[in-house]
Amino acid sequence: MEFRLAQKTDLPTIVDIYNQIIPSRLATADLEPITVADRQVWFDAFDARHPLWMIEAEGQTLGWVGLEPFYGRKAYEYTAEIAIYLDEKARGKKVGTQALEFVLNQVNDLGISAIVAYIFGHNRPSLALFEKYGFERWGHLPQVAQLDGQKRDLEILGRRFD
């Protein structure tokens, strides 16, 4: 498995992979597919401290992982929000585990002192993965999302690296 920095030409693939998970109501609060234009400003916000990587193996894109700028204010520049999205053909094959391990091996070089993850309370596999790697529950937002008529909790997990 290889990780490489995302290029502008990857944005349609990034959007396609993101849109695949929307119907599951498991990993995003978006309810309808998004467009490349919708994600352009988001994509442009990634930088040297907050990179976005493509996950590839044998010429196939398996997903993407990014350390998004957290909260958009200067005082938070050493904190990042992690996002991992996998192509449907890569799910359940430990690709998410390898992506998280890759990111954790990059934090010191990036100067990141904390990572936060926002995970729906019903997304048990993601919660278990992050907890396995030392992320703790830093917050619980009860029933803040409504997905197809069901109220859902949002868990905030975090880990410090200093």
N, C-alpha and C positions, 0 to 999 in steps of 0.2 A: 504494500500500500504506500502511496506517495501523497505528499501534501505540497501544494504549490500555491503561491499567492494568486488570488483571483485577478483576472484582467477584465477590462470593460466588455470584451467579447464573451465572457462567461455569464454576463447578467441574464440573458434569456434562459440559460440552463438553471441558474440559481432560482429564478422565478418559477420555472417549471417544477423543480423539486419542492419548493415551498408550497405551491398550489396543490401538489399531490396529497399533502397531509390535511388540508383544510376540511374535507368532508368527514374525516375521522373525529373531529372536535377534540383531539387529544393534545395538540401542541401549539395551537395558535388561536387567538381570539378573532382573527379574520373569519368572516362567515362566507365570503364570496371570493373567487379567484382575483388575484391582483395582476397588474400588468408590469411590463418592463418600465414603462414611464412612471408608474407608481413608486418603483423602487430606486430610481436614479439618484435622488438626493440621499437616500439611505446608503446606497453603495458608495457614493462620493465621500461620505463621512469617515470611511475607514482610512487609516493612516499607518505610519510606521509603528506606533505604539499599539494601535487597535487594528490588527490585520484581519483579512478575510482570506481563508484558504479553500481551495478546491481539494476534494478527496478523490483520488483516482487509483485504479488498479487495472493492469492489463488493457490500457487504452480506454477504459470505461470510467465515466464519472459516477462515483458512488454517493456523493453528497457534498456538503460544504460545512465549514465551521468558522465562526467569526467571534472576535472579541470586540463587541460594539462599544463605542464611547458611552459611558454611564451618565445619564442625566444632563449631558450637554453643557455643563459649567466647568470652568477651569479647575476649581478645587477638587473635582472628581477625576482628573485626568489619569490618576494612577489606579483607578478602579475601572473594571470592564464588566460588561454584561456578556455572558457567553450564549451563543446560539448554535445548535447543531441540528441540521436537517439532512435526512438521508433519502436517497432515491428509494422508491418502494421495493426495488429488487435487492437492495442492500440491507434492509431492516432485518433484525433478528440474527445477524451474522457477526456480531461483536465489532462492527464498524464504528458505532458510537463510542464504545469503550476505547478503541484505538485513537479516535479523534480526541477524546478527552485527555488521554495520556499524552498525546502529541502537544496539546495546548499547555498542559501542566509543565511540560519540559521546556516551554518557550517563555514562561512568565518572567523568570529572572532576567533574561536577555532583553525583554521588552520593558522592564521597569514597572511591571504591574504589581501592585501590592495587595489587591483584593479582586476576586471575581464573584459576581452575583449571578444567579440563575433564577429565572421566573418559571415555575413549573406548576401546571394545574394539579390540584390535589388528587385527581383521579388518574393521573399519568404515573402509575406505580412503577413501570420499568425505568423511567427517567429519574424519578425520586431515588430509587434503589441505586442506580448507577452513580449519581452524584454523591450520595451518602457513603457509598463504598470508597470513594476517593476523598473522604474527609470534609465534604461540604456539610455544614450544619444549618438547621432551620433558623434563619434570622428574622423571619416574619411570616405571618399567616393572615391572609385577607379573605375572610369568610364570605362566600357567595357573591363575589364581585363580578363574576361573568355569567351571562345567560346564554347558554348554547342550546338551541332548539328547545326552548322552554324549560331547560334544567338549569338551576343555579349551581355554579361551580366555584370552588375555592381556588385561590392562587397562593402557592407556597413560594416564599423567597428563601433560597438557599445561598449560602455564601461561604467563602474560605479566604483567609488571609495568608499572605506569603512573605511577611516581613518579620 
